[in-house]
Amino acid sequence: MPFLKLRDLSICYHSVGRGEALILIPGFASGAWAWFRQIENLAKDFQVITFDPRGIANSSLGDGETMVSIETIADDIAALLDELKIERANILGISFGGFVAQEFALAYPDKLKKLILACTSFGGANHVAPAWEVQAAFVSTDDLNKQERIRKFIVPAFTPDFYHAHPDVVEQVCQLREQNYVPETVYMQQLESATAFDAEKRVSRIQAETLILTGDTDVVVPCENSRNLARTISNSKLEIIKGGSHMFFIEKAGEFNRIVTNFLEGKSV
C-alpha cells in the first residue's frame, strides 16, 4: 500500500480504476475499509481513491502534538491530490466524512469538481440530533476496539430488517472495524472536532454541483439534516433513499452506487 508522507505522519491510501478522480471519505472512526461495497463498482468508471485518515488503521499519527480534526483531514486530502498530480477531484463523504467534505469544498474550491454529501449535516445549533441513547453510544471509549463495544456502536446504524436478513454483512462490517485499530486519542479528537463543527453560515458559499443523499430511516444523522443542507447549498440536489439507514451505502449499495455514478456522469439520478 502506498503512503503519503506529511511531516512526521503518513497517510495510507489506495487508488484503483481510471477516469475522473473520486475521493471517498469514510465516516467517524472509520477507514478505507468502509467502502468495501463501493470500490470495485465505482472503479469501473472512475479513479477511486480511498484512504485511512490520520492515526487510523494503517495511517500513522506522528508525535503527540499532531492534531486530528476535520480541517487537518481536509488538508491531508488536498496534499494527497497534489501527491497524485490530480488538479481537481470529485469528493464523496459520509457522516463525519461529510463534515470533512464540506470543509474541503470551502477551503479548496479550485480542487473540487462535484461534491456528494451522504447522511451528514452542517452541524452547529441547528443540527438535528439523534435520540440520546444513540448519542451515548459515541461518547464512551471503554473497550473501544473490542468486539462487544464495536457491535454496540455499529449494529444500531443498520435497519432491524437488514440486520436480521443479512447478519453476515453486518458481521463483516464489525470484523473490518475490529481489524482496523482506532487509538483512543484519535477517536476523542475526531469526536471533539465533530461536536464543534458548525458550517451552517458557510456552506452557502459552496458553488460546486452538489448531491445530498440520505436515508429516511437514519437514526444516527436524521434525514432532516440533509434537507437543511439542500436548502442552504444553492447548487444542490437532494435524494432520499426509502428505507435507508445510516449505513444505506452498505445496505443499499447497488442503488447508492448507481445514483453516485449517474450524478457524476451528468445523468438523471
C-alpha positions as CSV (number, residue, x, y, z in Angstrom):
1,M,0.0,0.0,0.0
2,P,1.4,3.4,-0.9
3,F,1.8,6.1,1.7
4,L,1.7,9.9,1.6
5,K,4.4,11.3,3.8
6,L,3.4,14.5,5.6
7,R,5.9,15.9,8.1
8,D,6.0,13.3,10.9
9,L,3.0,11.3,9.8
10,S,2.0,9.1,6.9
11,I,-1.4,8.6,5.2
12,C,-2.1,5.2,3.7
13,Y,-4.1,5.4,0.5
14,H,-5.2,3.2,-2.4
15,S,-6.1,4.2,-6.0
16,V,-7.9,1.9,-8.4
17,G,-9.6,2.4,-11.7
18,R,-9.4,5.1,-14.4
19,G,-11.3,8.2,-15.3
20,E,-12.2,11.2,-13.3
21,A,-10.8,11.1,-9.7
22,L,-13.3,10.3,-6.9
23,I,-12.1,10.6,-3.3
24,L,-14.1,8.6,-0.8
25,I,-14.0,10.0,2.7
26,P,-15.0,7.5,5.5
27,G,-17.2,8.2,8.4
28,F,-16.5,8.6,12.1
29,A,-13.6,6.4,13.4
30,S,-13.6,4.6,10.1
31,G,-11.0,3.9,7.4
32,A,-10.9,2.9,3.8
33,W,-12.4,-0.5,4.7
34,A,-15.8,1.2,5.0
35,W,-16.1,1.4,1.2
36,F,-15.9,-2.3,0.5
37,R,-19.2,-2.2,-1.3
38,Q,-18.3,0.8,-3.5
39,I,-14.7,0.4,-4.6
40,E,-15.0,-2.3,-7.2
41,N,-18.2,-1.0,-8.7
42,L,-17.3,2.7,-8.9
43,A,-13.8,1.9,-10.2
44,K,-15.4,0.7,-13.4
45,D,-16.0,4.4,-14.3
46,F,-13.7,6.4,-12.1
47,Q,-10.3,6.6,-10.5
48,V,-11.4,5.7,-7.0
49,I,-9.1,6.9,-4.2
50,T,-9.6,5.6,-0.6
51,F,-7.5,6.3,2.5
52,D,-7.2,5.8,6.2
53,P,-7.5,9.2,8.0
54,R,-4.5,10.2,10.0
55,G,-4.0,8.0,13.1
56,I,-6.4,5.3,12.0
57,A,-5.6,1.7,10.9
58,N,-2.6,1.9,8.5
59,S,-2.1,5.7,8.8
60,S,0.3,7.0,11.4
61,L,-0.3,9.9,13.8
62,G,3.2,11.2,14.4
63,D,4.3,12.8,17.6
64,G,2.0,13.7,20.5
65,E,1.5,17.2,19.2
66,T,-0.1,16.1,15.9
67,M,-3.8,17.0,15.9
68,V,-6.7,15.2,14.3
69,S,-9.5,17.4,13.1
70,I,-11.9,17.9,10.3
71,E,-9.7,20.7,9.0
72,T,-6.5,18.6,9.1
73,I,-8.1,15.7,7.3
74,A,-9.3,18.1,4.6
75,D,-5.8,19.4,4.3
76,D,-4.5,15.8,4.0
77,I,-6.8,15.2,1.1
78,A,-5.5,18.3,-0.7
79,A,-2.0,17.1,-0.1
80,L,-2.9,13.6,-1.4
81,L,-4.3,15.2,-4.6
82,D,-1.0,17.1,-5.1
83,E,0.9,13.9,-4.5
84,L,-1.1,12.1,-7.2
85,K,-0.9,15.1,-9.5
86,I,-4.6,15.4,-9.7
87,E,-5.8,19.0,-10.2
88,R,-9.4,18.5,-9.4
89,A,-11.4,15.6,-8.0
90,N,-15.0,14.6,-7.1
91,I,-15.4,14.3,-3.4
92,L,-17.8,12.0,-1.6
93,G,-18.1,12.0,2.2
94,I,-20.4,10.0,4.5
95,S,-21.4,11.2,8.0
96,F,-18.2,12.6,9.7
97,G,-16.6,12.3,6.3
98,G,-19.4,14.7,5.1
99,F,-18.1,17.3,7.5
100,V,-14.6,16.8,6.0
101,A,-16.1,17.0,2.5
102,Q,-17.8,20.4,3.3
103,E,-14.6,21.7,4.8
104,F,-12.6,20.6,1.8
105,A,-15.1,22.3,-0.6
106,L,-14.8,25.5,1.4
107,A,-11.1,25.5,1.8
108,Y,-10.1,24.1,-1.7
109,P,-12.8,25.1,-4.2
110,D,-10.3,25.1,-7.0
111,K,-9.5,21.4,-6.4
112,L,-13.2,20.3,-6.4
113,K,-15.3,19.1,-9.3
114,K,-18.5,17.7,-7.9
115,L,-19.5,17.2,-4.2
116,I,-21.5,14.4,-2.7
117,L,-22.7,14.6,1.0
118,A,-24.2,11.4,2.3
119,C,-26.0,11.0,5.7
120,T,-24.4,14.2,7.1
121,S,-25.1,17.6,8.5
122,F,-23.8,21.2,8.5
123,G,-23.6,20.9,12.3
124,G,-24.0,23.7,14.8
125,A,-27.0,24.8,16.8
126,N,-29.5,23.7,14.1
127,H,-28.1,20.2,13.7
128,V,-30.9,17.7,14.3
129,A,-29.6,15.3,16.9
130,P,-30.4,11.6,17.2
131,A,-32.0,10.1,20.3
132,W,-29.9,10.3,23.5
133,E,-29.2,6.6,23.6
134,V,-27.7,6.9,20.1
135,Q,-25.5,9.8,21.1
136,A,-24.4,8.0,24.3
137,A,-23.0,5.1,22.2
138,F,-20.5,7.5,20.6
139,V,-19.3,9.1,23.9
140,S,-17.8,6.2,25.7
141,T,-14.4,4.9,24.8
142,D,-14.5,1.9,27.1
143,D,-13.1,-1.2,25.2
144,L,-13.1,0.9,22.1
145,N,-11.5,-1.8,19.9
146,K,-13.2,-4.8,21.5
147,Q,-15.9,-6.9,19.8
148,E,-18.7,-6.1,22.2
149,R,-18.1,-2.3,22.0
150,I,-17.8,-2.3,18.2
151,R,-21.1,-4.2,17.8
152,K,-22.8,-1.9,20.2
153,F,-21.7,1.0,18.1
154,I,-22.3,-0.3,14.6
155,V,-25.4,-2.6,14.8
156,P,-27.9,0.2,15.6
157,A,-26.8,2.1,12.5
158,F,-28.4,-0.6,10.3
159,T,-32.2,-1.1,10.0
160,P,-33.5,-4.0,12.0
161,D,-34.8,-5.6,8.8
162,F,-31.4,-5.6,7.2
163,Y,-29.7,-6.8,10.4
164,H,-32.0,-9.9,10.6
165,A,-31.9,-10.6,6.8
166,H,-28.2,-10.1,6.3
167,P,-26.3,-10.8,9.6
168,D,-23.3,-11.9,7.6
169,V,-22.9,-8.4,6.1
170,V,-23.3,-6.7,9.5
171,E,-20.8,-9.2,10.9
172,Q,-18.4,-8.4,8.0
173,V,-18.6,-4.7,8.9
174,C,-17.9,-5.3,12.5
175,Q,-14.9,-7.5,11.7
176,L,-13.5,-5.0,9.3
177,R,-13.8,-2.3,12.0
178,E,-12.2,-4.7,14.6
179,Q,-9.2,-5.3,12.2
180,N,-8.6,-1.6,11.8
181,Y,-7.4,-0.2,15.1
182,V,-8.6,3.3,16.2
183,P,-6.5,4.8,19.1
184,E,-8.5,6.4,21.8
185,T,-6.7,9.8,21.3
186,V,-7.7,9.8,17.7
187,Y,-11.2,8.8,18.5
188,M,-11.6,11.6,21.0
189,Q,-10.1,14.2,18.7
190,Q,-12.4,13.2,15.9
191,L,-15.4,13.4,18.4
192,E,-14.4,16.8,19.7
193,S,-14.0,18.1,16.2
194,A,-17.3,16.7,15.1
195,T,-19.1,18.2,18.2
196,A,-17.6,21.6,17.4
197,F,-18.3,21.5,13.7
198,D,-20.6,24.3,12.5
199,A,-20.7,25.2,8.8
200,E,-24.3,26.4,8.6
201,K,-23.3,30.0,7.9
202,R,-20.5,29.0,5.4
203,V,-21.9,26.2,3.3
204,S,-23.9,28.6,1.2
205,R,-20.5,29.6,-0.3
206,I,-20.2,26.2,-1.9
207,Q,-20.6,26.7,-5.6
208,A,-19.8,23.2,-6.9
209,E,-22.7,21.0,-8.1
210,T,-23.7,19.0,-5.1
211,L,-25.6,15.8,-4.5
212,I,-27.1,15.3,-1.0
213,L,-28.0,11.7,-0.1
214,T,-29.8,10.4,2.9
215,G,-31.9,7.5,4.1
216,D,-35.4,8.2,5.5
217,T,-34.8,5.8,8.5
218,D,-31.4,7.1,9.6
219,V,-31.4,7.2,13.4
220,V,-27.8,8.4,13.7
221,V,-27.9,11.6,11.5
222,P,-31.7,12.1,10.9
223,C,-32.6,12.9,7.3
224,E,-33.9,16.4,8.3
225,N,-30.2,17.4,8.4
226,S,-29.9,16.6,4.7
227,R,-33.0,18.6,3.9
228,N,-31.4,21.5,5.8
229,L,-28.2,21.2,3.7
230,A,-30.2,21.1,0.5
231,R,-32.0,24.3,1.5
232,T,-28.7,26.0,2.3
233,I,-26.5,24.9,-0.7
234,S,-28.0,26.6,-3.7
235,N,-26.5,24.3,-6.4
236,S,-27.6,21.1,-4.8
237,K,-30.0,18.2,-5.4
238,L,-31.5,16.1,-2.6
239,E,-32.1,12.3,-2.9
240,I,-33.8,10.5,-0.1
241,I,-33.5,6.7,-0.1
242,K,-36.6,4.9,1.0
243,G,-35.9,2.5,3.8
244,G,-32.3,3.8,4.0
245,S,-30.5,3.7,7.4
246,H,-27.3,5.5,8.3
247,M,-25.5,2.6,6.7
248,F,-27.6,2.8,3.5
249,F,-24.4,2.9,1.4
250,I,-23.8,-0.7,2.5
251,E,-27.5,-1.8,2.9
252,K,-28.5,-0.4,-0.5
253,A,-25.1,-0.4,-2.2
254,G,-26.5,-1.1,-5.7
255,E,-28.8,1.9,-5.5
256,F,-26.2,4.1,-3.8
257,N,-23.6,3.3,-6.4
258,R,-26.0,3.9,-9.3
259,I,-27.1,7.3,-8.0
260,V,-23.5,8.4,-7.4
261,T,-22.3,7.2,-10.9
262,N,-25.3,8.9,-12.6
263,F,-24.7,12.2,-10.8
264,L,-21.0,12.3,-11.6
265,E,-21.6,11.4,-15.2
266,G,-24.3,14.1,-15.6
267,K,-27.2,11.7,-15.9
268,S,-30.5,11.7,-14.2
269,V,-30.1,10.1,-10.8
